Amino acid sequence: MAAHRVGGVSPALILLTALAPISWGTTYAVTTEFLPADRPLSTGLMRALPAGLLLLALARVLPRGAWWWKAAVLGALNIGAFFPLLFLSAYRLPGGMAAVVGSVGPLFVVGLSALFLGQRPTVRNVLTGVVAAFGVSLVVLEAAGALDPVGLLAALACTAAMSTGTVLTKRWGRPEGVGPLALTGWQLTAGGLLLAPLALLAEGAPPALDVRAAGGYVYLALANTAVAYWLWFRGIGRLSAMQVTFLGPLSPLTAAVVGWAALGQALSPLQLAGMALAFGATVVGQIRVGRVQESRDGTGRPGQALPPLFSSAEKKHRKDSMDLTGPALRR
């Protein structure tokens, strides 16, 4: 019966994929407790470039043709812009608060999907996004006196960047014969190369690192980035939309729990209610979509919807599937 609920997918695959958003949820605590303060560009560079070069060495596949500029664009959005904005928000906001702001991601994706993919937003998706955003507003308004405006803007901007990158990834797909390891390596390397001159100009040479900071960077580059992103893209290619949407909220939930349990960050009852509303609305709404959604090729398999931009021949060769209503947004 369990196999029927997950579309016949191995529970082990779901658990492995879940390690990615769980790992990303620890980013805020690691950043504030282990890394040098106020260096978002350098921190993003140290997270992205070593991980990207490692994955490139393992995959041994380089982009071809138009995929040079496509990989650069995706790397700029998903990594080059997302990482420093994420770390800036982590430096200036409590970890749980910075993560919860990312719950507005579904609203960004609904609008961008209509713009770039020609997919009309459904009532269910819009209502789910609105309810999630309302939950986020409860958290933000309750903590308004303690939240930094720059941190809030950075959190919203990094969500918008990742949302745009997700929609473009959906539109462009993946080159024939290229797996998630290579695609992830391309984006991490491109984003890291974009960050390198900016970090040098804005923040100067990297600071001297003690053992604590070095350990934090190693964790971010290897477990939190190289392994986590590979697991995530591998899971997206194999899981249905229902399973993928279920895993997304694990990242902000982990961040909030870590902030409360390890960092002593207080949460009022109203903030807890807002977090529960945002997470619950997103998860419940997306799971309901995954249960009724069918593929457009008539197979009836849930969660395999393809964007209307592809011809029938392209659909035949397209191997990846991604639900645009939420889970790939917080990473």
BAVEXLUM-212104 format. One line per 3 residues: number of its first residue (from 1); their letters; for each residue y, x, z of C-alpha. Coordinates in steps of 0.1 Angstrom, whole numbers, padded with zeros to 4 digits, always signed. Example, Ala and Ser with C-alpha at 12.3 -4.5 7.8 and 13.67 -1.06 7.14 Angstrom:
BEGIN
1) as) -0045/+0123/+0078; -0011/+0137/+0071
REM end
This chain:
BEGIN
1) maa) +0000/+0000/+0000; +0023/+0029/+0008; +0017/+0043/-0027
4) hrv) +0027/+0009/-0042; +0060/+0009/-0022; +0070/+0043/-0035
7) ggv) +0059/+0037/-0071; +0028/+0059/-0067; +0047/+0090/-0059
10) spa) +0033/+0114/-0034; +0048/+0111/+0001; +0049/+0149/+0002
13) lil) +0073/+0150/-0027; +0096/+0125/-0010; +0095/+0146/+0022
16) lta) +0102/+0178/+0004; +0131/+0162/-0015; +0145/+0149/+0018
19) lap) +0148/+0184/+0031; +0178/+0189/+0007; +0202/+0163/+0021
22) isw) +0190/+0171/+0056; +0199/+0208/+0050; +0233/+0199/+0035
25) gtt) +0241/+0179/+0066; +0240/+0211/+0086; +0267/+0228/+0065
28) yav) +0295/+0216/+0087; +0281/+0229/+0119; +0272/+0263/+0104
31) tte) +0306/+0266/+0088; +0326/+0260/+0120; +0303/+0278/+0144
34) flp) +0291/+0308/+0125; +0314/+0317/+0096; +0349/+0333/+0096
37) adr) +0376/+0307/+0100; +0399/+0294/+0072; +0382/+0310/+0042
40) pls) +0369/+0281/+0021; +0370/+0299/-0012; +0352/+0330/+0001
43) tgl) +0326/+0308/+0019; +0320/+0288/-0013; +0316/+0320/-0033
46) mra) +0291/+0335/-0008; +0271/+0303/-0009; +0271/+0298/-0047
49) lpa) +0269/+0331/-0066; +0240/+0348/-0048; +0220/+0316/-0050
52) gll) +0228/+0311/-0087; +0219/+0347/-0096; +0186/+0344/-0077
55) lla) +0177/+0312/-0095; +0187/+0327/-0129; +0164/+0357/-0122
58) lar) +0135/+0334/-0113; +0140/+0310/-0143; +0149/+0336/-0169
61) vlp) +0165/+0310/-0191; +0201/+0311/-0203; +0221/+0282/-0219
64) rga) +0222/+0278/-0256; +0248/+0264/-0279; +0269/+0237/-0264
67) www) +0252/+0241/-0231; +0273/+0272/-0224; +0305/+0251/-0220
70) kaa) +0286/+0221/-0205; +0271/+0243/-0178; +0306/+0257/-0171
73) vlg) +0321/+0222/-0167; +0292/+0210/-0145; +0294/+0243/-0125
76) aln) +0332/+0238/-0120; +0328/+0202/-0108; +0296/+0204/-0088
79) iga) +0301/+0239/-0074; +0335/+0256/-0082; +0356/+0226/-0069
82) ffp) +0331/+0209/-0046; +0322/+0239/-0024; +0357/+0251/-0014
85) llf) +0369/+0215/-0009; +0338/+0209/+0012; +0343/+0239/+0034
88) lsa) +0381/+0232/+0037; +0372/+0197/+0050; +0346/+0213/+0073
91) yrl) +0371/+0237/+0087; +0397/+0210/+0094; +0376/+0179/+0103
94) pgg) +0348/+0172/+0128; +0315/+0176/+0110; +0304/+0140/+0113
97) maa) +0338/+0127/+0101; +0339/+0150/+0071; +0304/+0138/+0060
100) vvg) +0311/+0101/+0065; +0341/+0103/+0041; +0316/+0111/+0014
103) svg) +0302/+0076/+0018; +0329/+0064/-0006; +0311/+0083/-0034
106) plf) +0294/+0052/-0048; +0328/+0037/-0056; +0338/+0068/-0075
109) vvg) +0306/+0067/-0094; +0307/+0030/-0103; +0342/+0035/-0118
112) lsa) +0333/+0067/-0136; +0301/+0053/-0150; +0320/+0024/-0166
115) lfl) +0345/+0050/-0181; +0321/+0076/-0193; +0287/+0058/-0197
118) gqr) +0298/+0024/-0207; +0278/+0009/-0178; +0294/-0023/-0164
121) ptv) +0295/-0022/-0126; +0273/-0048/-0110; +0285/-0071/-0083
124) rnv) +0258/-0056/-0060; +0270/-0021/-0066; +0307/-0029/-0061
127) ltg) +0300/-0049/-0029; +0278/-0021/-0015; +0306/+0004/-0022
130) vva) +0333/-0017/-0006; +0312/-0024/+0025; +0304/+0013/+0028
133) afg) +0341/+0022/+0024; +0350/-0003/+0050; +0326/+0014/+0074
136) vsl) +0342/+0047/+0066; +0377/+0033/+0073; +0366/+0022/+0108
139) vvl) +0356/+0058/+0115; +0388/+0073/+0101; +0412/+0048/+0116
142) eaa) +0396/+0051/+0150; +0400/+0088/+0149; +0434/+0089/+0131
145) gal) +0451/+0108/+0159; +0425/+0136/+0157; +0420/+0139/+0120
148) dpv) +0438/+0163/+0098; +0454/+0148/+0066; +0446/+0179/+0045
151) gll) +0410/+0178/+0057; +0407/+0141/+0047; +0422/+0147/+0013
154) aal) +0398/+0177/+0008; +0368/+0155/+0017; +0379/+0128/-0007
157) act) +0386/+0153/-0035; +0352/+0171/-0031; +0335/+0137/-0033
160) aam) +0354/+0128/-0065; +0345/+0162/-0080; +0308/+0158/-0073
163) stg) +0309/+0122/-0085; +0323/+0133/-0118; +0298/+0160/-0121
166) tvl) +0270/+0136/-0114; +0282/+0112/-0141; +0285/+0140/-0167
169) tkr) +0251/+0152/-0158; +0237/+0117/-0164; +0255/+0116/-0198
172) wgr) +0245/+0151/-0210; +0210/+0151/-0196; +0191/+0184/-0197
175) peg) +0182/+0206/-0226; +0147/+0203/-0241; +0123/+0225/-0223
178) vgp) +0147/+0234/-0195; +0137/+0226/-0159; +0158/+0219/-0128
181) lal) +0155/+0255/-0116; +0174/+0269/-0146; +0199/+0241/-0147
184) tgw) +0207/+0246/-0110; +0210/+0283/-0116; +0234/+0278/-0144
187) qlt) +0257/+0256/-0124; +0257/+0278/-0092; +0264/+0309/-0112
190) agg) +0292/+0293/-0132; +0308/+0279/-0101; +0305/+0312/-0083
193) lll) +0321/+0331/-0111; +0349/+0306/-0111; +0355/+0310/-0074
196) apl) +0353/+0349/-0074; +0388/+0356/-0087; +0404/+0327/-0069
199) all) +0389/+0338/-0036; +0401/+0374/-0042; +0436/+0363/-0050
202) aeg) +0441/+0337/-0024; +0421/+0352/+0005; +0419/+0389/-0002
205) app) +0388/+0410/+0003; +0359/+0395/+0022; +0362/+0401/+0060
208) ald) +0338/+0423/+0079; +0309/+0403/+0090; +0291/+0404/+0123
211) vra) +0254/+0395/+0127; +0262/+0359/+0134; +0283/+0354/+0103
214) agg) +0259/+0373/+0081; +0231/+0350/+0093; +0252/+0320/+0085
217) yvy) +0259/+0331/+0050; +0222/+0340/+0044; +0212/+0305/+0056
220) lal) +0238/+0288/+0033; +0229/+0308/+0002; +0191/+0307/+0005
223) ant) +0179/+0276/+0024; +0211/+0254/+0021; +0218/+0261/-0016
226) ava) +0191/+0278/-0036; +0161/+0261/-0021; +0178/+0228/-0013
229) ywl) +0194/+0223/-0047; +0161/+0232/-0065; +0142/+0207/-0043
232) wfr) +0169/+0180/-0050; +0169/+0184/-0088; +0131/+0186/-0088
235) gig) +0129/+0154/-0068; +0155/+0136/-0090; +0133/+0143/-0121
238) rls) +0102/+0127/-0104; +0112/+0101/-0080; +0123/+0065/-0088
241) amq) +0158/+0053/-0082; +0147/+0036/-0050; +0134/+0068/-0034
244) vtf) +0164/+0089/-0045; +0189/+0064/-0031; +0171/+0063/+0002
247) lgp) +0174/+0100/+0007; +0211/+0104/+0001; +0225/+0091/+0034
250) lsp) +0203/+0117/+0053; +0231/+0143/+0047; +0260/+0126/+0065
253) lta) +0236/+0112/+0091; +0224/+0147/+0098; +0259/+0160/+0101
256) avv) +0269/+0133/+0125; +0239/+0138/+0147; +0243/+0176/+0147
259) gwa) +0280/+0172/+0156; +0272/+0150/+0185; +0241/+0168/+0198
262) alg) +0250/+0204/+0192; +0288/+0205/+0191; +0297/+0178/+0217
265) qal) +0318/+0157/+0193; +0324/+0123/+0208; +0319/+0091/+0189
268) spl) +0334/+0059/+0201; +0315/+0026/+0197; +0338/+0015/+0169
271) qla) +0331/+0047/+0150; +0294/+0044/+0155; +0296/+0008/+0142
274) gma) +0315/+0020/+0112; +0290/+0048/+0105; +0261/+0023/+0108
277) laf) +0279/-0001/+0085; +0286/+0025/+0058; +0251/+0040/+0059
280) gat) +0233/+0007/+0062; +0253/-0010/+0034; +0247/+0020/+0010
283) vvg) +0210/+0023/+0018; +0201/-0014/+0018; +0221/-0021/-0013
286) qir) +0207/+0008/-0033; +0171/+0001/-0023; +0174/-0035/-0034
289) vgr) +0187/-0023/-0068; +0158/+0001/-0071; +0132/-0026/-0064
292) vqe) +0144/-0049/-0092; +0156/-0023/-0118; +0134/-0018/-0148
295) srd) +0135/+0008/-0175; +0151/-0001/-0208; +0122/+0011/-0228
298) gtg) +0102/-0019/-0216; +0076/-0001/-0195; +0086/-0020/-0164
301) rpg) +0085/+0011/-0142; +0113/+0009/-0116; +0141/+0033/-0114
304) qal) +0138/+0048/-0149; +0169/+0034/-0164; +0185/+0054/-0192
307) ppl) +0221/+0055/-0202; +0231/+0035/-0233; +0246/+0066/-0250
310) fss) +0212/+0079/-0261; +0194/+0069/-0292; +0158/+0059/-0292
313) aek) +0148/+0094/-0303; +0168/+0110/-0275; +0152/+0086/-0250
316) khr) +0118/+0098/-0261; +0126/+0134/-0252; +0147/+0127/-0221
319) kds) +0128/+0137/-0190; +0151/+0133/-0161; +0162/+0101/-0143
322) mdl) +0191/+0097/-0119; +0204/+0067/-0101; +0242/+0068/-0103
325) tgp) +0249/+0045/-0074; +0249/+0070/-0046; +0224/+0096/-0034
328) alr) +0232/+0125/-0055; +0267/+0126/-0042; +0266/+0143/-0009
331) r) +0252/+0177/-0013
REM end
